Amino acid sequence: MDIKKRKIIFDVDTGSDDALALMCGILSPEFDIIGICTVNGNLPVENTTENTLRVLELMKSDIPVIRGCSTPLLATLDPLRKLRLRSNDGVSADGEDVTYHAPYLPLPPATKKVVEGANAVSWYIDTLMNAEEKITLIMVGPLTNFALAYRAQPEIIKNVEEILIMSGGHDQRNSTAASEYNVFIDPEATAIVLDCGAKITMMPLDATHKANMRPQHQQLFEAWGNPVGDFVAAEIEARLKAYNTMQPLHEPDIAPIHDALCVLYLLDPTVITNLKHMRCDVVCGGIADGQTLFDTRHFNDAPKNVYVCLDTDEEKFATMLVDILSRSKNI
């Protein structure tokens, strides 16, 4: 008997962890991915789009790619916001240049092209307004594309099953003292999406900092001796160096694969060990610009708008990620 697949739209700012999230989605028979929208975030949209196309060629996939927004809604209008943003690049103790996201993934330049004449905002509206069944959105970059689509055509929400977002921080931050990167890049877009009325599940840093790969996983992928294994190993290695150099976490030699946690959660929610239904608002402007403000008061009457994943079964995440990516040996 055929199992009904969940229809999926990805929205990505493809650097290293977006790439692995996309690969997991493509390799999951539970999903029918109908399109991938790109956006400015980890890198300019020209780079995130090219990187997305490179991943699809690696995976021999013909999923449509739709180029999205090149700037946030408002954030670039205030130059002071940029001054507080952490850099993607650094230098290790031995003088080696390191980065979370190289401008281009170490894959051959893409020959595949984006959907001609389309932009992500209009494509969201057309796709969701004409959908015959509800669609789940996995959005692992700034939320600019969907925020604009929703503002232009709020009725699109009727065909949204669930929105999974990798963003925010309850007790953890990474870009400023107050904010996580995806939210800080476009806090206004995050605020719009959080109040759109859809079911939203958020993977903040509290959960994704437990969604790790380690040196032994890098070695495992290297041992495959094929293009996918080599690529995944190289991305893990780069992230290990970047986190050890620029953002040491609760232990050394761990590389969070933030964005993949959204995909794995949809496949098996038990990979998350602490899930709470809460109210979340976004601070737009000022010293706490981009902060995801969670209302933890027991007596609050604010309407809850997001399911927040606060902890991850690290061993289960790693096992699932390896198992899913191992399906690429049959490509």
C-alpha positions, 0 to 999 in steps of 0.5 A: 500500500502506498503511504501518503507523502507529506508535501514540503516546501523548503526555504533556505539560505544554503550554506553548510547545514542547509545543504545537509538538511536538503539532502536529508529531505531529498533522501526521505521517501516520506516527503514530496518536495514541491519546491525550494525557495532561496533567500539572503542569509548566511550568504547573498542570495546569488550564492545561496541559490547557486549552492542550492542548485549544486546540492540538487545536482549532487543528489541527482534531483530535479526539484524546482528552485525559486530564487527569493529575496536579496535583502531583508524587509527593513533591517538593512535600512539601519546601518547600526544593525550590521555593526552588531552582527558576528562574522562568518569568518575567523582565523584558528590558533594555527593561522588557518582561515575558517568559516561557517559558510564558504561562499560556494559549496565545494561542489561542481558549478551547477548546470541546473537553473532556477525556475525562469521568470519566478520569484519566491514571493509570487511562487508561494502565493500561486502554489499555496492558493492553488494547492489541492492539499495542505503543505508543510514549510521547512524554513531554515533561513531568514523568513523574508520570502514567506513574510512578504507572501503572507502580507500580500495574500494572507489567505495562503495560510489556509493551505499551510499544514505546519511551519518548521523554522530554525531560528531563535534562542530561549537561553542561547544566542549566537549573533548578538547578546540577544539574538540568533542569526536567522532572526537578527537578519530579518526580525520583522519577517520573523515577527510577521510569520510568528503571528500568521496563525499557522501551526509553528514549530521552532528549533532554537539554538537550545535544541540545535546546539545538541544536533551535532556531528563529531570527528568520528562522523567526519571519518565515517563519511570519508570512508564511504569513498563517494562524492556524497560522503566526501562532501558531507565529511568536508562540511563537517570538518569545516564546521568543527574548525569554525565552532572550535575557533569562533564559537566554542560550545559546551564541549570541544569538537562538536559541529551543530547541523542546525537546519537538519533538525527540522527535517529529522523532527518531522520524520521522528518527533522523539528526536526532541526531548523537551517541547513546550507550547509558548508565546514568542514575540520578536524585538525589532530594534534597539539593543535587544534587536532580534531577540526571541522573547518567550513568555514563561510566566505561569499566569500569562494570558498571551495567546500561545503561537509556537511550539518550541523545541528546547532539547535534543536527543543528541545520539538519536539525531546523529544516528538518524542523520547518518542513516538517512544520508547513507541512502545516498549510496544508492543514487 
